[in-house]
Amino acid sequence: MSRDADLPIIDAHHHFWNLSHKAHPWLRDEPMIPFRYGDYSAIRCDFLPADYRALTGEHNVVSTVTMEGEWDEGDLVAESKWMTRVAEESGLPAAHVSRTILHEDGAVDELARHAAYPIVRGIRHKPTYAPGPGLVERGTPGGLSDPKWQRGYAALAPNKLHFELQAPWWHVDEMLDLIAAYPDTPVVINHAFMPVDRSADGLKGWRAAVRRAASAPQASMKISGIGINGQPWRLEDQRPIIDGLIDAFGIGRCMFASNFPVDSLVGSLETIYAGFKEATADLPREDRVKLFHDNTVRIYRLDIPLQSA
């Protein structure tokens, strides 16, 4: 057993799916959709609590938070209902992030129906985003500054739901304007603000955007989903990302997460968490407990005792 084996972990972002439900078209239909990790045929199979637990190895994963998995848009609340049942039967997850198409008619009512399930803490709706820096057009339908999209967004806080943002870093200005307009809605940025372009110019733009995003105290960051297409997960590639995020957001607003089973396309769960641990090995134990456990307890309002006190 390694010296880090007892470090408590709450995996802040992963998925469960059961393909017998026929509720995840992207995992069943042909042809497969374009995907940032390329061929994703290896994850087109059930992934349930027993499958997750079989992958944790010596890591002390005490609980998890599940993320919506692109459920069939015809009945998005059905995923909240299903995840509630999964948690009751298996003990995982401790919380769930659901999905609502915020600019569609009925979004406000749907948010209330999600919120009726106590396990649901937030909503992710991947907004329409521009293909690259300098190409953002304000008011794009389905985007962060679309007035109709914002009408749905405005219903999050009254339902005690936060927002999970998955969009590239070049939408940081729209994100900051959104937070200024709706300051009572916390925002959790998914997948490290998507540093897909690892060129010098790409990382320069990403770093600047991360620092601007961190200026909003309502924003927190998930260090997850940082694999590189076609390459195995290696700390030497990921350390600049991890260090940059912690430096910008601080110990108190970052969380580590596996993004499994999606990131199994680039590395094992054991490898990814071992990398996170090595990246933070020089930090005090209290800080590491916050990054791996306590920040997720606080941000997701989990009924789990803090460990860093």
C-alpha positions as CSV (number, residue, x, y, z in Angstrom):
1,M,0.0,0.0,0.0
2,S,1.4,3.4,-1.0
3,R,1.8,6.3,1.5
4,D,-1.2,8.0,-0.2
5,A,-3.6,5.1,-0.1
6,D,-5.5,6.5,2.8
7,L,-6.1,9.9,1.2
8,P,-9.9,10.3,1.1
9,I,-11.3,10.8,-2.4
10,I,-14.7,12.0,-3.6
11,D,-14.7,11.6,-7.4
12,A,-16.3,14.9,-8.4
13,H,-17.3,13.9,-12.0
14,H,-18.0,10.6,-13.6
15,H,-20.9,8.9,-15.4
16,F,-23.1,5.8,-15.0
17,W,-25.1,4.4,-17.9
18,N,-27.1,1.3,-18.6
19,L,-27.6,0.7,-22.3
20,S,-30.6,-1.6,-21.8
21,H,-32.6,1.6,-21.0
22,K,-32.0,2.7,-24.7
23,A,-31.6,6.2,-23.2
24,H,-28.2,7.3,-24.5
25,P,-28.4,7.6,-28.3
26,W,-24.7,8.5,-28.7
27,L,-23.7,5.2,-27.1
28,R,-26.1,3.1,-29.2
29,D,-26.8,4.7,-32.5
30,E,-24.8,4.6,-35.8
31,P,-22.8,6.3,-37.0
32,M,-20.9,7.4,-34.0
33,I,-20.6,11.1,-33.4
34,P,-17.3,13.1,-33.6
35,F,-15.6,12.8,-30.2
36,R,-12.6,14.6,-28.7
37,Y,-10.8,11.4,-27.8
38,G,-11.5,9.8,-31.2
39,D,-12.9,6.3,-31.4
40,Y,-15.1,5.8,-28.3
41,S,-16.4,2.3,-29.1
42,A,-14.7,0.9,-26.0
43,I,-17.1,2.8,-23.7
44,R,-20.3,1.9,-25.5
45,C,-21.2,-0.6,-22.8
46,D,-22.9,-0.5,-19.4
47,F,-21.0,1.4,-16.7
48,L,-22.5,0.9,-13.2
49,P,-21.4,1.2,-9.6
50,A,-19.9,-2.3,-9.5
51,D,-17.9,-1.5,-12.7
52,Y,-16.7,1.7,-11.1
53,R,-15.7,0.1,-7.8
54,A,-13.7,-2.6,-9.7
55,L,-11.4,0.1,-11.1
56,T,-10.4,2.1,-8.0
57,G,-7.5,-0.1,-7.0
58,E,-5.9,1.0,-3.8
59,H,-7.4,4.5,-4.0
60,N,-9.6,5.4,-1.1
61,V,-12.7,6.5,-3.0
62,V,-15.3,7.1,-0.4
63,S,-18.0,8.6,-2.6
64,T,-18.7,10.1,-6.0
65,V,-20.7,12.7,-8.0
66,T,-22.3,11.6,-11.2
67,M,-22.7,13.8,-14.3
68,E,-25.5,13.6,-16.8
69,G,-24.6,11.3,-19.7
70,E,-26.5,12.8,-22.7
71,W,-29.7,11.1,-21.8
72,D,-32.5,11.0,-24.5
73,E,-33.8,14.6,-24.7
74,G,-37.4,13.3,-24.7
75,D,-37.4,12.7,-20.9
76,L,-34.4,14.2,-19.2
77,V,-35.9,14.0,-15.8
78,A,-35.9,10.2,-16.1
79,E,-32.2,10.3,-15.6
80,S,-32.6,12.0,-12.2
81,K,-35.2,9.4,-11.2
82,W,-32.9,6.6,-12.3
83,M,-29.8,8.0,-10.6
84,T,-31.8,8.3,-7.4
85,R,-32.6,4.6,-7.6
86,V,-29.0,3.7,-8.4
87,A,-27.9,5.6,-5.3
88,E,-30.5,4.0,-3.1
89,E,-29.5,0.5,-4.2
90,S,-25.7,0.9,-4.4
91,G,-24.6,3.8,-2.2
92,L,-23.2,5.7,-5.2
93,P,-23.4,8.5,-6.1
94,A,-23.8,11.0,-3.3
95,A,-25.0,13.6,-5.7
96,H,-25.9,14.0,-9.4
97,V,-25.8,16.8,-12.0
98,S,-28.8,16.6,-14.4
99,R,-29.4,18.1,-17.8
100,T,-31.9,20.6,-19.1
101,I,-31.9,22.3,-22.5
102,L,-32.0,25.8,-21.0
103,H,-33.2,27.6,-24.1
104,E,-36.1,25.3,-24.9
105,D,-39.7,25.9,-24.0
106,G,-40.5,24.1,-20.7
107,A,-37.0,24.4,-19.3
108,V,-38.2,26.3,-16.2
109,D,-40.7,23.6,-15.3
110,E,-38.2,20.9,-16.1
111,L,-35.7,22.4,-13.7
112,A,-38.3,22.3,-10.9
113,R,-38.9,18.6,-11.6
114,H,-35.2,17.8,-11.5
115,A,-34.9,19.7,-8.2
116,A,-37.7,17.5,-6.7
117,Y,-35.1,14.7,-6.5
118,P,-32.8,15.6,-3.5
119,I,-29.8,13.9,-5.1
120,V,-29.7,16.6,-7.9
121,R,-27.4,19.5,-7.0
122,G,-26.8,21.1,-10.4
123,I,-27.5,21.3,-14.1
124,R,-25.2,20.9,-17.1
125,H,-26.3,22.1,-20.5
126,K,-23.4,22.3,-22.9
127,P,-24.0,25.7,-24.6
128,T,-23.4,26.4,-28.2
129,Y,-19.8,27.5,-28.5
130,A,-17.5,29.0,-31.1
131,P,-14.9,26.8,-32.9
132,G,-12.0,28.9,-31.8
133,P,-10.7,32.0,-30.1
134,G,-11.8,35.3,-31.7
135,L,-14.9,33.6,-33.2
136,V,-17.4,34.1,-30.4
137,E,-20.6,35.7,-31.5
138,R,-22.7,37.2,-28.7
139,G,-26.4,36.1,-28.7
140,T,-25.8,32.8,-30.6
141,P,-28.9,30.7,-30.1
142,G,-28.2,28.2,-27.3
143,G,-25.2,30.1,-26.2
144,L,-24.3,31.7,-22.8
145,S,-25.5,35.2,-23.9
146,D,-28.7,34.0,-25.7
147,P,-31.6,35.8,-23.9
148,K,-33.8,32.7,-24.2
149,W,-31.0,30.5,-22.8
150,Q,-30.6,33.0,-19.9
151,R,-34.3,32.8,-19.1
152,G,-33.8,29.1,-18.3
153,Y,-30.5,29.8,-16.5
154,A,-32.3,32.4,-14.2
155,A,-34.5,29.5,-12.8
156,L,-31.4,27.6,-11.4
157,A,-31.0,29.6,-8.2
158,P,-34.6,29.6,-7.2
159,N,-34.5,25.8,-7.4
160,K,-31.2,25.7,-5.4
161,L,-29.3,24.4,-8.4
162,H,-25.8,25.4,-9.5
163,F,-24.6,25.4,-13.1
164,E,-21.9,23.2,-14.6
165,L,-20.2,24.9,-17.5
166,Q,-18.6,22.8,-20.2
167,A,-17.3,25.2,-22.9
168,P,-13.9,26.2,-24.2
169,W,-11.9,28.8,-22.4
170,W,-12.5,31.5,-25.1
171,H,-16.0,31.9,-23.8
172,V,-14.7,33.3,-20.5
173,D,-16.0,36.8,-21.1
174,E,-19.5,35.4,-21.6
175,M,-19.1,33.3,-18.5
176,L,-18.1,36.4,-16.4
177,D,-21.0,38.4,-17.8
178,L,-23.4,35.6,-16.9
179,I,-22.0,35.4,-13.3
180,A,-22.3,39.2,-13.0
181,A,-26.0,39.0,-14.1
182,Y,-26.9,36.0,-11.9
183,P,-24.5,36.3,-8.9
184,D,-26.5,33.8,-6.8
185,T,-25.8,30.9,-9.2
186,P,-22.5,29.2,-8.5
187,V,-20.7,27.9,-11.6
188,V,-18.5,24.8,-11.7
189,I,-16.2,24.8,-14.7
190,N,-15.9,21.3,-16.2
191,H,-12.8,19.7,-17.6
192,A,-10.2,22.4,-16.7
193,F,-11.8,24.9,-19.2
194,M,-10.9,22.5,-22.0
195,P,-7.2,23.1,-22.8
196,V,-7.3,21.0,-25.9
197,D,-4.8,23.1,-27.8
198,R,-1.5,22.4,-26.1
199,S,0.6,24.6,-28.4
200,A,2.5,27.6,-26.8
201,D,-0.1,30.0,-28.1
202,G,-3.0,27.8,-27.1
203,L,-1.8,27.4,-23.5
204,K,-1.0,31.1,-23.3
205,G,-4.7,31.9,-24.1
206,W,-5.9,29.2,-21.8
207,R,-3.9,30.5,-18.8
208,A,-5.1,34.0,-19.3
209,A,-8.7,32.8,-19.5
210,V,-8.3,30.6,-16.4
211,R,-7.0,33.6,-14.4
212,R,-9.9,35.8,-15.6
213,A,-12.4,33.0,-14.7
214,A,-10.9,32.7,-11.2
215,S,-11.7,36.4,-10.6
216,A,-15.3,35.4,-10.0
217,P,-15.7,34.0,-6.5
218,Q,-18.8,32.1,-7.6
219,A,-16.7,29.9,-9.9
220,S,-14.9,26.7,-9.1
221,M,-12.9,24.3,-11.2
222,K,-12.9,20.6,-11.9
223,I,-9.5,19.2,-12.8
224,S,-10.8,16.4,-15.0
225,G,-11.1,15.4,-18.6
226,I,-7.6,16.6,-19.5
227,G,-6.5,13.6,-21.6
228,I,-4.9,14.2,-25.0
229,N,-6.4,12.4,-28.0
230,G,-4.1,9.5,-29.2
231,Q,-1.8,9.7,-26.2
232,P,-1.7,7.8,-22.9
233,W,-2.4,9.9,-19.7
234,R,1.0,11.1,-18.5
235,L,1.7,13.5,-15.6
236,E,4.5,15.2,-17.6
237,D,1.8,16.4,-20.1
238,Q,-0.8,17.2,-17.4
239,R,1.3,18.9,-14.7
240,P,1.3,22.4,-16.3
241,I,-2.5,22.2,-16.5
242,I,-2.9,21.0,-12.9
243,D,-0.4,23.5,-11.5
244,G,-2.0,26.4,-13.5
245,L,-5.5,25.7,-12.3
246,I,-4.5,25.4,-8.6
247,D,-2.4,28.5,-8.9
248,A,-5.3,30.5,-10.4
249,F,-8.2,29.2,-8.4
250,G,-6.4,28.3,-5.1
251,I,-6.7,25.2,-3.0
252,G,-10.3,26.0,-1.9
253,R,-11.9,26.1,-5.4
254,C,-10.4,23.1,-7.2
255,M,-11.6,19.5,-7.3
256,F,-10.1,16.3,-8.8
257,A,-12.3,14.0,-10.9
258,S,-11.9,10.9,-13.1
259,N,-14.5,11.6,-15.9
260,F,-14.9,7.9,-16.1
261,P,-15.6,5.9,-18.1
262,V,-14.9,8.5,-20.8
263,D,-11.3,9.1,-19.7
264,S,-10.7,5.3,-19.7
265,L,-9.9,6.0,-23.4
266,V,-6.7,7.7,-22.3
267,G,-5.8,6.0,-19.0
268,S,-6.9,3.8,-16.1
269,L,-8.6,5.3,-13.1
270,E,-5.7,4.2,-11.0
271,T,-3.2,5.9,-13.3
272,I,-5.1,9.2,-13.4
273,Y,-5.6,9.4,-9.6
274,A,-2.0,8.4,-9.1
275,G,-1.0,11.3,-11.3
276,F,-3.2,13.7,-9.4
277,K,-1.6,12.5,-6.2
278,E,1.9,12.9,-7.5
279,A,1.2,16.3,-8.8
280,T,0.2,17.4,-5.3
281,A,2.7,15.4,-3.3
282,D,4.5,18.5,-2.0
283,L,1.4,20.2,-0.7
284,P,0.4,19.9,3.0
285,R,-1.9,17.0,3.8
286,E,-4.7,19.4,4.7
287,D,-4.6,21.1,1.3
288,R,-4.6,17.7,-0.5
289,V,-7.6,16.6,1.5
290,K,-9.5,19.7,0.4
291,L,-8.6,19.1,-3.3
292,F,-9.5,15.4,-3.3
293,H,-12.4,15.4,-0.8
294,D,-13.6,18.4,1.2
295,N,-14.1,20.9,-1.6
296,T,-16.4,18.5,-3.3
297,V,-18.3,18.0,-0.1
298,R,-18.8,21.8,0.2
299,I,-19.5,22.6,-3.4
300,Y,-22.0,19.8,-3.9
301,R,-23.5,20.2,-0.4
302,L,-22.9,16.5,0.5
303,D,-24.0,14.9,3.7
304,I,-20.4,13.7,4.3
305,P,-18.1,14.9,7.1
306,L,-15.2,17.1,6.2
307,Q,-11.8,15.6,6.7
308,S,-9.4,18.5,6.8
309,A,-10.7,20.1,10.0
